[in-house]
Amino acid sequence: MVKIAICDDEPVVCGNIENILLNYKRYNFEEIEIEVFYSG
């Protein structure tokens, strides 16, 4: 399992990165856990 944290002040940027990772997960059958943070 790969655990990934996304941190950015812009929710749109976080959403875009999360969608890219979810698409990767879907097409490559990888087990990925994603956490999103909007402030560091």
Secondary structure, DSSP 8 states (H G I E B T S, - for coil): -EEEEEE-S-HHHHHHHHHHHHHHHHHHT--EEEEEES--
